[in-house]
Amino acid sequence: HESYLDTLSSAAIAAGVYWLAHGYASALGRRLSDRSRLTPGTVARAMIRDLALIRGAAIPLVALALTALLGATEETAVTIAVWSAVVSLALLELLAGLRAGASRGELALETGIGLAMGLGILALKAVLH
């Protein structure tokens, strides 16, 4: 990208589009199973249910913005943002498991799934660059 602003804007737009697409898919799936009509309320409820996507995307977006403010190169800032997403996935899975009273085996599974998702992000970054 040309600038940090371009990079941050692209990431924020991608997160927003992903949130909208996921919310719409949730609403569509519910409508197909319930045979209900599309209403603003249906869409709004789906979007509210999927707000966790935006909260999760905020972690790498904040990391990107902070590293930019601290004077890191854009490449370094993007790398830090990507790694913040990887680590947050594993940690949030671990936290969810702990809050649910998961056994050690379940915690290992949940954290492993978070790590696998993170590795998918790293693989995507490697393919795109």
C-alpha positions, -999 to 999 in steps of 0.1 A, spaced: 0 0 0 10 36 -5 7 46 32 -2 34 67 -36 51 62 -42 29 30 -32 -2 49 -53 6 79 -83 16 57 -80 -16 37 -79 -38 68 -109 -19 84 -129 -22 51 -121 -59 48 -132 -65 84 -164 -46 78 -172 -64 46 -165 -98 63 -188 -88 92 -216 -77 68 -212 -109 47 -212 -131 78 -242 -114 92 -261 -116 60 -252 -153 56 -265 -159 92 -297 -141 84 -301 -160 51 -295 -193 68 -321 -185 95 -346 -174 69 -341 -206 49 -347 -228 79 -376 -207 93 -391 -198 60 -392 -162 71 -390 -129 52 -361 -106 51 -367 -76 74 -345 -48 87 -350 -65 122 -337 -98 109 -306 -82 94 -300 -61 125 -303 -91 149 -278 -110 127 -254 -81 126 -256 -77 164 -250 -114 170 -219 -112 148 -203 -81 164 -176 -104 179 -161 -104 144 -155 -66 146 -142 -69 182 -118 -96 171 -106 -76 141 -100 -46 164 -70 -64 179 -48 -64 148 -62 -30 137 -51 -15 170 -17 -32 168 -13 -18 133 -22 17 143 0 16 175 31 3 156 26 30 130 24 57 158 56 42 173 75 47 140 78 11 128 80 5 91 48 -5 74 60 -40 67 69 -44 104 36 -30 115 17 -54 92 38 -83 106 30 -73 141 -7 -70 133 -8 -104 117 10 -120 147 -14 -102 171 -42 -119 153 -25 -153 156 -18 -150 193 -52 -135 201 -70 -164 184 -51 -189 206 -54 -169 238 -91 -162 232 -98 -199 226 -79 -207 258 -98 -180 277 -132 -193 264 -122 -228 275 -112 -217 309 -144 -197 314 -164 -228 303 -146 -250 328 -130 -271 301 -108 -301 310 -71 -301 301 -78 -321 269 -106 -297 259 -83 -267 266 -56 -283 244 -81 -289 216 -96 -254 218 -62 -237 219 -50 -260 191 -79 -249 170 -71 -212 177 -34 -219 167 -45 -237 135 -66 -207 125 -37 -185 132 -14 -207 111 -40 -203 83 -36 -165 86 2 -169 84 -2 -191 54 -24 -166 37 1 -138 43 29 -160 29 8 -167 -3 -2 -131 -8 34 -118 -4 
